[in-house]
Amino acid sequence: IVLFVFLCIVKQLKSIEKMIVNRKKPQIIEAIQHDGTNETLSKIRNLRGKKDAVQTVFSSLYIDMKKVDVGDWVIREGNHVFSVSAAEFEILFEREKNEKQ
């Protein structure tokens, strides 16, 4: 039994050696931080993406029926528009080095 287990482990190690490690290419996103002003709301509405994704109801901003709070970031990634909290944004994204801070 010990020999069988040893042979199984060796076989698994050989298959692991054949695996190729890949890294996902970084994606460039457009992001606007919602500050509650009409100017920012206009910029968010002009993000290219799904046409009906961005809506306002009684001066509250919604993206795909999810409320966007002041301080949240609205992101366009490809044709997908979504929002994340400021804390999530800091974890998930970093500013491009050639962009102005």
C-alpha positions in Angstrom: 0.0 0.0 0.0 2.8 2.4 0.8 4.4 1.8 -2.6 1.0 2.4 -4.3 0.6 5.8 -2.4 4.2 6.7 -3.2 3.6 6.0 -7.0 0.4 8.1 -6.9 2.2 11.0 -5.3 5.0 10.8 -7.9 2.5 10.7 -10.7 0.8 13.8 -9.3 4.1 15.6 -9.0 4.9 14.9 -12.6 1.6 16.3 -13.7 2.2 19.4 -11.7 5.5 19.9 -13.4 3.7 20.0 -16.7 1.4 22.8 -15.6 2.3 26.2 -17.0 1.8 29.2 -14.7 0.1 32.1 -16.4 -0.8 35.6 -15.2 -3.9 37.4 -16.4 -3.1 40.5 -18.4 -3.9 43.7 -16.5 -7.1 45.5 -17.7 -7.4 49.2 -18.1 -10.5 50.6 -16.6 -12.2 54.0 -16.5 -13.3 55.0 -13.0 -15.1 58.0 -11.6 -15.6 58.6 -7.9 -19.2 59.6 -7.1 -19.2 62.7 -5.0 -22.9 63.6 -5.3 -22.5 66.6 -7.6 -24.3 67.0 -10.9 -21.0 67.4 -12.7 -19.9 63.9 -11.6 -23.3 62.5 -12.2 -23.1 63.8 -15.8 -19.7 62.1 -16.3 -21.0 58.8 -14.9 -24.0 58.9 -17.3 -21.6 59.4 -20.2 -19.6 56.3 -19.4 -19.8 54.0 -22.4 -21.3 50.7 -21.6 -24.7 49.1 -21.1 -27.2 51.9 -22.0 -29.7 51.5 -19.2 -27.1 50.6 -16.5 -26.9 54.1 -14.9 -30.2 55.5 -13.5 -31.2 58.2 -11.1 -34.2 58.0 -8.8 -35.0 60.9 -6.5 -31.4 62.2 -6.7 -29.9 58.8 -5.8 -27.7 57.0 -8.3 -28.3 53.4 -9.2 -26.3 51.1 -11.5 -28.1 47.8 -12.4 -30.5 48.5 -9.5 -27.7 48.7 -7.0 -27.5 52.1 -5.1 -24.2 53.9 -5.5 -23.3 55.9 -2.3 -21.3 59.1 -2.3 -17.6 58.0 -2.2 -18.2 54.9 -4.2 -16.3 54.4 -7.5 -18.2 53.8 -10.8 -16.1 51.7 -13.1 -16.4 50.9 -16.8 -14.5 47.7 -17.7 -15.1 46.8 -21.3 -18.9 47.1 -21.8 -19.6 46.4 -18.2 -20.4 49.3 -15.8 -20.5 48.6 -12.1 -19.7 50.3 -8.7 -17.5 49.4 -5.8 -16.9 51.0 -2.4 -13.9 53.2 -1.9 -12.3 50.5 0.3 -12.8 47.8 -2.4 -11.4 50.2 -5.1 -8.2 50.7 -3.1 -7.7 46.9 -2.8 -8.6 46.0 -6.4 -7.2 48.9 -8.5 -4.2 51.2 -8.8 -3.7 54.3 -10.8 -1.8 54.1 -14.0 1.7 55.6 -13.6 1.3 58.0 -16.5 -2.0 59.4 -15.2 -2.1 62.6 -13.2 -2.7 62.1 -9.5 
